[in-house]
Amino acid sequence: MGADDYFMNGVLVANSMSKVLMGGNQMGNYPVANVGVYSTNLTREVRSKIESATEAAKLHQFGACRLPGSGRSLADKIVLCVRAGLVVPIGNSVRVSGCKTDSNGMRVATLGGNWSHATLLDGYAFVNGTVYVHWTNSHGDRYKGADKYDSPESGCWMTFDQLVAFCNGRYSDAFCIYRSEATVDMERVSFAPATRNQFVA
């Protein structure tokens, strides 16, 4: 399905999105309604929910297309996807260390340091001539501050230049999810192509 796990000097640095998606193809995907919201604390209760939802998970499949490249090449592809209303999971090594509100009133990411982590790019905005892509993490409401669109505090926006830097670390592995074969929580994500006017301010 794409890149293998990322190794540096013979040491496993990160599991790629390719491996995550292969796991999803083999086991299916576990909807929040069945197992609850992600937590870094894998309790006995969560394990029990996961085990009891195994059959339901097989019914939740999606189609994904690997986005090759890094840096600007990958960032260009991501912008095309999110502008069309699609979402892009990405595994990468450039860390989002915080956020701040910029002159357009957008809560934007601050990049700094390294990690081996998978996150989601899931929105597009065009404000005063600046392209923004929305980024969502899986660690709760950590990204506080004012935002023009009152976007969830589980993430923030990136300008195109920030996105290029985000995609330009030791590794990047990204996919566009273009089809879902199960009920989708439309409050959180849309698979329908969006009109550009929705996002222009």
Secondary structure, 3 states (H helix, E strand, C coil): CCCCCEEECCEEEECCHHHHHHHHHHHCCCCHHHHCCCCCCCCHHHHHHHHHCHHHHCCCCEEEEEECCCHHHHHHHHHHHHHCCCEEEEEEEEEEEEEEECCCCCEEEEEEEEEEEEEEEEEEEEECCEEEEEEECCCCCCCCCCCCCCCCCCEEEEEHHHHHHHCCCCCEEEEEEEEECCCCCCCCCCCCCCCHHHHEC
